[in-house]
Amino acid sequence: MTVTASTEVTYHFVLTLQTDDGSTVTDDGTIPVQPGTHTRAQVLNAVRAGMLQRFGLTGCSVLFFSLAPDQL
């Protein structure tokens, strides 16, 4: 598969956060990414922000982050 800068690729992520009270929360899913446009750090920040909002968290530490193309 040839990927150009304008081709959107679906990536699968797994993210585990430790909350301010010491508990952990893990989420996974897919996210569309444009190679050459988005960076790994931007994807992490977007996924983390979504988790903070979804779980009603105000702060966290990243314990684990995995990001890989979803296509096998």
Secondary structure, 3 states (H helix, E strand, C coil): CCCCCCCCEEEEEEEEEEECCCCEEEEEEEEEECECCECHHHHHHHHHHHHHHHHCCCCEEEEEEEEEECCC
